[in-house]
Amino acid sequence: MTIYTRDGDNGTTGLYFGGRVPKSAEPIEVNGAVDEAQAALGWARSLTESDSHLNVLLISLERDLWVLMAEVATLPENRHKLKPEASLVTDAMVSRLETEIDALSTEIVMPKEFVVPGENSTSAALDVARTVIRRAERVAVAYPLDGSYVVPYLNRLSDLAWTMARWAEGPHHRTARQSARSL
């Protein structure tokens, strides 16, 4: 098997469950932006310890984005073939992100000022991922899918990336931030 198929040489790409669209079509633009977001999360994950909570969480988010991309890459007439949490984003997937945000939020002091990214490599990578996810969300809004949780998922995912970045700054930074406010 080769990596190249030559099928896209005419400027089209295949969709999940069949069909082809131009590579500039809206669902392909959405999936391109989500693919970038997934890669950015992968970069952040590469900076974590392989058995850490953050690493496990990030890989689960990367896998969720496969589900999201499958949904986006499905023609409306084939949406009935999608399977919840395998190729269709669900409300439960969005709720899981909220649960993760809430859990991490209990472990950090929320900044009251604008955050300057770059406290460490992991938090900086998560902030980059957050901005890429926000761009994917902006692109997805332009491609409405009736009854879909794609946009809410991306919205919560960017919030989670922000929260993970603050958490990744570490307890020393949180202590320093509290000290700086008391000056």
C-alpha positions in Angstrom: 0.0 0.0 0.0 1.3 3.5 -0.8 0.5 6.7 0.9 -0.5 8.4 -2.4 -3.6 7.5 -4.3 -3.6 10.2 -7.0 -7.4 10.6 -6.4 -7.0 14.1 -5.2 -4.9 15.3 -8.2 -8.0 16.8 -9.7 -8.6 19.0 -6.7 -11.2 16.9 -5.0 -11.2 14.8 -1.9 -13.3 11.9 -0.6 -15.8 12.0 2.2 -16.8 9.6 4.9 -19.4 7.2 3.5 -18.6 8.2 0.0 -18.8 11.2 -2.3 -16.2 13.7 -3.4 -16.0 17.5 -3.0 -13.5 20.2 -4.0 -10.6 20.5 -1.5 -11.8 24.1 -1.0 -15.3 23.0 0.1 -16.5 24.1 3.5 -16.4 20.7 5.3 -12.8 20.3 4.1 -11.9 23.8 5.4 -13.4 22.9 8.7 -11.5 19.6 8.9 -8.3 21.2 7.8 -8.6 23.6 10.7 -9.5 20.8 13.1 -6.6 18.7 11.8 -4.3 21.6 12.7 -5.9 21.8 16.2 -5.3 18.0 16.6 -1.7 18.4 15.7 -1.3 21.3 18.1 -2.8 19.2 20.9 -0.4 16.4 19.9 2.6 18.8 20.2 1.4 19.7 23.7 1.0 16.1 24.6 4.6 15.4 23.4 5.8 17.7 26.1 4.0 15.8 28.9 5.0 12.7 30.9 3.5 9.7 29.1 1.6 8.4 32.2 0.4 11.8 33.4 -3.2 12.9 33.7 -2.6 15.6 31.1 -1.1 13.2 28.6 -4.1 10.8 29.0 -6.5 13.7 28.7 -4.8 15.1 25.6 -4.8 11.8 23.7 -8.5 11.3 24.5 -9.1 14.8 23.1 -7.1 14.0 19.9 -9.3 10.9 19.5 -12.4 12.9 20.0 -11.3 15.1 17.1 -11.3 12.1 14.8 -15.0 11.7 15.7 -15.7 15.3 15.0 -13.8 15.2 11.6 -15.8 12.1 10.6 -19.1 13.9 11.3 -18.0 17.0 9.3 -16.8 14.9 6.4 -20.2 13.2 6.0 -22.7 14.4 3.4 -26.1 15.3 4.8 -27.8 12.4 3.1 -25.4 10.0 5.0 -25.7 11.5 8.5 -28.0 8.8 9.5 -25.1 6.4 9.2 -23.1 8.2 11.9 -22.6 6.4 15.2 -22.6 8.5 18.5 -19.1 9.0 19.9 -17.6 7.0 17.0 -18.4 9.3 14.1 -20.9 11.7 15.7 -20.2 14.3 18.4 -22.6 14.0 21.3 -23.8 16.2 24.1 -22.1 13.7 26.5 -18.8 14.5 24.8 -19.3 18.2 25.4 -20.4 17.5 29.0 -17.2 15.5 29.5 -15.1 18.6 28.5 -17.0 20.7 31.0 -16.3 18.1 33.7 -12.6 18.2 32.9 -12.6 22.0 33.0 -14.4 22.0 36.4 -12.0 19.4 37.8 -8.8 21.2 36.7 -10.3 24.6 37.8 -10.4 23.4 41.4 -6.7 22.9 41.3 -5.7 26.3 40.0 -6.2 29.9 41.0 -7.9 31.6 38.1 -6.0 34.6 36.9 -7.8 37.9 37.2 -5.6 39.6 34.6 -4.7 38.7 31.0 -2.4 35.8 30.8 1.0 36.1 29.0 1.6 32.7 27.4 5.0 31.0 27.8 5.5 30.2 31.4 6.8 26.8 30.2 6.9 24.7 27.1 3.7 22.7 27.9 1.6 25.7 28.8 2.8 27.6 25.8 2.0 24.7 23.5 -1.5 24.4 25.0 -2.0 28.1 24.5 -1.1 27.7 20.8 -3.5 24.7 20.6 -6.2 26.9 22.2 -5.8 29.6 19.5 -5.8 27.0 16.7 -9.0 25.4 18.2 -10.6 28.8 18.3 -9.8 29.3 14.6 -11.3 25.9 13.9 -14.4 26.9 15.7 -14.7 30.1 13.7 -14.4 28.1 10.5 -17.0 25.5 11.7 -19.6 28.2 12.5 -19.7 29.0 8.8 -20.6 25.4 8.0 -23.7 24.8 10.0 -24.7 21.2 10.6 -28.3 20.8 11.8 -28.5 19.4 15.3 -24.7 19.0 15.5 -22.5 19.4 18.6 -19.4 20.2 16.5 -19.4 24.0 17.4 -20.2 23.5 21.1 -17.5 20.8 21.3 -14.9 23.1 19.8 -16.0 26.0 22.0 -15.6 23.9 25.2 -12.4 22.3 23.9 -10.8 25.8 23.6 -11.9 26.5 27.1 -10.4 23.3 28.3 -7.1 24.0 26.4 -6.9 27.4 28.3 -7.6 25.7 31.6 -5.0 23.0 30.9 -2.4 25.7 30.0 -3.0 27.4 33.4 -2.8 24.0 35.2 0.4 23.2 33.3 2.0 26.4 34.6 2.4 24.4 37.8 2.0 25.1 41.5 5.2 27.2 41.7 3.8 29.7 39.2 0.4 29.8 41.0 2.2 30.6 44.2 4.2 33.4 42.4 1.0 34.8 40.9 -0.7 35.0 44.3 2.4 36.7 45.7 2.6 39.2 42.9 -1.0 40.3 43.6 -0.3 41.0 47.2 2.5 43.5 46.3 
